[in-house]
Amino acid sequence: MLWKETWQLEAVLALIGGIVAAFFLGSVADGLLLRAGVAGFRTEESLGSVLLATLSFQGAAVVLGTVFLKAHDSGWRDILGSVSWRRCLALATGVLALVAPVMYGLKFCSELLMHRLHWPVADQRAVELIISAKTPWLSAYMVFFAVVLAPLGEEFFFRGLLFSTAKRFGWPKLGWVGVSFFFALIHVNAPTFLPLFVLALALTWLCEKTGGLRAPVIAHSLFNAANLILLVLGEKYGPATQ
């Protein structure tokens, strides 16, 4: 269990509220700046919009989480857990090898169903931002975001705070199912909803198995990195480029 004895419920709820508020305010600010046509916010692919989109949630979770942990005489080393990196890497790799075929199968079925219902199939915004990055610096930042910042921020928020809180107060099923549902929902992409729900359950299992966030962060990072590689290969060798 990640919940520390020094954590108070009011402080944890305030932290969760702060992260959600940062995400909401970032989204509102981005929309207003886009509408005003401010430099750096001309389109959703502009640098300012990209930074707001990526830092208002995952970035806020890391920054506010660091402040919260320091205020409670703790740090990231404590919440990552005591299981070794090697052990966590082995567990993360094994779990991904088991769930990846299920996830890609669900994604294929979801897209097939959407095509048959004549519903539009769109990529996640993060994927669109990576594809449309106009400078090497922006591309490098998006890779850093996908492989480092997003896994750390999202695992802290979903497994470190929401799941840990639900389990601490006697709602383990809500922690497993409800938080996994929310994790999939917040990515706002219909074809990947079921695959991400399965991924979230696997990440929660890793969290429970190791008693920390190190294994789920590694698995999340590996999953994103694998998708980046497939995305690059698809852009380079896919039918559209031939």
Order of alpha helices (4+ residues) and beta strands (2+ residues): alpha-alpha-alpha-alpha-alpha-alpha-alpha-alpha-alpha-alpha-alpha-alpha
